[in-house]
């Protein structure tokens, strides 16, 4: 499972933040670093900086990152006799690179298992089982997402909207439907909302519908938000479970905003379409009806 595509800006930001957060969480404090004589932390920071630069340049395949992957191995080999928290961070960050950037869950899992075996007494080694559990969930979600490919038949759902009405893509037979996973607390979702509303207003009369899937947990906040939005009149599904939302789990949604555009024939046109890409796809789809 390798990412041979250009990452959207929002995904690049997500990955960069993930790597940065991981580095912050695993890097010793200045006081601790002063007592360190092996230089592992400084070597790791420099290496992660190189990785971030590659990601920013859309270089995210295993081949693109081969020099950096070798550098992780070089640091591990150089300090092979040390079984401390600092060196465990190096192996952890290499695993993160495979999991979050290259999207190779098999290799990522192997590295975390090695972390558990080689660094059992470190903080990361002791948390390896939790990390492995998270990897299994990510892999399952990725498999589901992989099935939502353009041209595939959309696996429909049957739920009730917040107004108590039956809600499904099939209920809009013959229409072009956008299933939009979002939340009121999601900044990128709110930033994209004006474009979604504009697209809806422009193409609704031509057969374009939207089904919102809210990952909110507070119904009152959702209702208040919807009342304030001019033009956000489409049906919404809400079950109050946040990331545990029934439909989010069904479709392997790990980040939002996430959308799936479905044609009148029930087949997927595209997913994660935003900005001009969404308007263009909807325009083309309704013209073919």
N, C-alpha and C positions, 0 to 999 in steps of 0.2 A: 504494500500500500504506500505508494510514493506520490508526492505532489508534483506532477509534471505540468503545472499550470501557474499562471501569474496570480498571486494572492491579491484580493481586493484590499484597498487601503485600510478598511476597518479591521480586517483579519491580520494584516501586518502589524497594526497598532496593538491588537490583542496579544499577538505572539511576543512582540517586543516587551510589553508590560509583564507578560508571564515570565520571560527570561530575567527581566530586571527584578521582579518580585522574588524570584527564586534565588537570585544572587544576593539580594539584601537579606533574605531569611537565613542564608547559609554562610554569609561572610562574617567573620569575627569582628568584634568592636575594635576601635583604634587601640584601646588599652591592651586587648588580647593580642592584636597583631604586633604590637611592640615587643611582646615576649616571644613571638614566633621567629625562628631562625631559618626555616626552610623555604620561605618565599612562595609557597604554594598559592596563597591568597592573591598576591599581586600578579602571578602568572595567570591565574584563572580570570581575574578581572580583565586583563589585557586580551585574553582569548575571547571572552564573552563580548568585548567591544568589537572585535573583528567579526564575530557572528552577527551582531546587530547590524553592522554595515552591510553584510551580505544580504540579510533579510530585507533591509531598506532598498536594496538594489534588485529585489525580486529574484535573488539567487537562493533557491530553497530546496534544490534536489540534493541527493546524496553526493552526486558528482560535483555539484557546485561547492559543497561544503567539505569535500575530501581533505583539503589541507588542514582545516580546523579540526576535523575528526582525528587526523593523525597527531595533531598537537595535543589533544586530550590524552591520547595514548602515550605520547612522549612524556607528559607531566607525570602520568601514573607510573611509567617505567622508571623515571628519574628518581622518584620518591617511593619506590616499591616496598621498602622496608618499613614504611610508616603506616600505621593503621589508626589514624586519628580522624577527627571531624573534618579538618581542613582538606585532607586528601579524598575523603568520601564525597566531598562537594564536587570534585572534579568528575567522578564517575556519575554522580547524580545529574550534573549539568549536561553531560554527554547523553544520558538517557532522555533528558528533557528535550534535547535537540532532535532526537529521533521521534519522540512522541508528539511534540508541539509543532515542529517545523517540517521534517521529512515525512511525517505521518506513517512511519513504519512501526506499528505497535508490537510486532514480533521481536524486532531488535531492541526496542525500548524496554520491553518486558524482560528480555534476557539480561540487559544491563542492570535493571533494578534487582533481579534475582542475584546477580553477581554482587551487587551492593550489600544485599542481605548476607551473602556468604562470606565476602572478603572483609566487610566492616561491621560485624555483628554488634560491637559494643559502642558504635557511634550513634548519634541522634538519628541520622538518616537511616542507618542500618536497622535500628529498632522500629522505625516507621515504615519499613519496606513493605510489610504486609498490607498496610493501608494504601500505599501507593499502588501496589499490584491490583488491589480491589478496584481502585479508580481507573486503572488502565483497562481492566476487563469491561468496565462500564463504557469507557470511551470507544473501545473496539466494537462493542455491540452497537453503539450509536452510529459509528462510522459505517458499519455494515448496512444498517437501516437506511442511512442517508445515501449510500451507494445505490440503493434500489430506486431512489427518486430521481432517476436519470431522464433526460429529455427523450420523449418517445415512449416511455413506459406508461402503463396504465396506472393512474393514481389510485392507491388503496384507500377507498373512501371511509368515512366515519359517519356515525349517526348519533348525534347528541342533541341537547336542547340549548337554545340561545338564552341570553340573560332575560329575555322577555318571555321565556317559556315555550317558544315555538320550536318545532323540529328543525334541525340544522344539519345539512350535509351538502357536499358538492353535487351529488346526484339530484338534489332538490332544485338545482339551477340548471336542469338539463337543457342543452342547446346554447348555454351561455359560456362566456370566458370567465373563469373564476380565479381570483387570487386568494390564497389562504395565507394570512399574514400573522405570524407569531410576534408578539410585542408585549410591552408592559409600560405603564405610566412612569415607572421609575427608571426606565431605560433611556439614557441620553441619546444614543444613536437612533433609537426608534422615533423619538420625538423630533429629531433633526430631519428624518426622512419623511415624517408625516405630511408636511405641506405638499410634497411631490405626490404622495399617494392620494391625497384628497384631490389635488388638481387633476390627476389621471382619472380618478373615479368620476369627477364632474364632467370631464371631457368625453368619456366613452361609456358612461352608464347607460345612456339612451340607445347606444348601439349594441348593447348586450354584454356589458362588463359588470361583474359583481365582485364583492369582496366579503370574505368571512374572516373576522378578526378572532384571534385566539390570544386572550389576555393571560399573561403569566403573573398577574397581580395576586396578592393574597387578601387585600382589603377591598371589599365590594363597594363600600362608601366612597373610597378614593377613586375607584374606577368610574362610578356613576358621576361623580363631581367633574372628573376630567372630561368625560364624554359630553356632558352638558355644555362645557365651555368651548368645545371644538365645532366650529362652523363647517358643516359639510361632512362630518364623520358620522354618517347615518346608517352605515351598513351593520349587519348582525354581528354579535360578539358571543364567543363562548368563554365562560369563566367558571372555574370550579374551586377557586380559593386555595389551590395547592402550590402556587408559585412554580418553582422549577419541577415540582412533582406533578404538574398539570397533565391530565390524562392524555391529551393529544400531543403534548410536547414529548412525552415518553414514547408514544406510539410511533412518532416520526423521528425519533433520535435527535431532537433539538437540544444542542449544547450551548448555543449562543443566539442572541437576538440583536437586531431584527433578523428574522428568517422568513422567507416567502417561497411559495410554490405557485407557479402560474399554470393553470390547467385549461386546455382547450375544450370546445363544445363536444368533442368526441371522448372526453374523459382522460385524454392522454396528457402527460406533462410536457409543457412547452419549455419551461426553464425554472430554475430555482435561484433564490438569493438575488433576484433582479432589483436594482435600485436606480434612482435618478433617471437619466435619459434612457437607460437600457430598459427600464420597466415600461415607460411610455411608448417606446418604439415597439416592444414585443406585444403590448396590448393593442396598439394601433394595427399592427400586422395581423393579429389574431382575429380581431373583430371584422376586418376587411375581408377575411376569408370565409366568414360565416355564410 
